[in-house]
Amino acid sequence: MNYCETCKYRNEDGWCEHPKLRQERYGNIEMEDDELVYPNNYEGGWFWVGPKFGCVHHTMAIDATEVEA
């Protein structure tokens, strides 16, 4: 399994920026089979993922040679 530490969607602060993890938009809770949609609470929101978390949307970063130990 590949983990977030090598994924291009995990930024340097640990936030996942994958478009399949998104906030509900305008009361529309329709989603694709492989999405995670969280309720619109008007405060925004992001997913903070640890380096050893993994998901089906992992995409290897180009510079994944520097992996956390």
C-alpha positions in Angstrom: 0.0 0.0 0.0 1.2 3.5 -0.7 0.9 6.1 2.0 0.3 9.9 2.1 4.0 10.6 2.7 4.6 9.9 -1.0 1.4 11.3 -2.4 1.4 14.5 -4.5 -1.9 15.6 -2.8 -0.5 15.9 0.7 1.0 19.3 1.1 4.0 20.2 3.3 1.7 20.9 6.3 0.0 17.6 6.0 -3.2 18.7 4.5 -4.8 16.5 1.8 -5.7 18.6 -1.3 -7.2 15.8 -3.4 -10.4 17.0 -5.2 -12.2 13.8 -4.2 -12.3 15.0 -0.6 -14.6 17.9 -0.7 -17.1 20.0 1.1 -20.8 19.9 0.3 -21.6 22.6 -2.2 -24.9 24.6 -1.9 -26.9 21.8 -0.3 -26.0 19.4 -3.0 -24.9 16.1 -1.3 -24.7 14.1 -4.5 -21.4 12.4 -4.8 -19.4 10.0 -7.0 -18.8 6.4 -5.7 -15.2 7.2 -4.8 -15.7 10.6 -3.1 -15.8 11.7 0.5 -18.2 14.7 0.9 -18.5 16.4 4.3 -21.4 18.8 5.3 -21.2 22.5 4.7 -20.8 24.0 8.1 -19.8 27.4 6.8 -16.4 27.1 8.5 -14.6 25.4 5.6 -12.6 22.4 6.4 -9.7 20.3 5.3 -8.4 16.8 5.9 -5.1 16.6 7.8 -3.5 13.3 7.1 -0.5 11.6 8.8 2.3 10.3 6.7 1.3 6.7 7.1 -2.4 7.2 6.2 -3.3 5.8 2.8 -6.2 6.0 0.4 -7.3 4.7 -2.9 -6.6 8.0 -4.6 -2.8 7.9 -3.8 -0.8 9.5 -6.6 2.9 9.3 -6.4 4.6 12.6 -6.1 7.3 13.3 -8.7 9.9 13.9 -5.9 8.8 11.1 -3.6 12.5 10.1 -3.1 12.4 12.0 0.2 10.1 9.8 2.3 9.7 10.4 6.0 11.2 7.6 8.1 
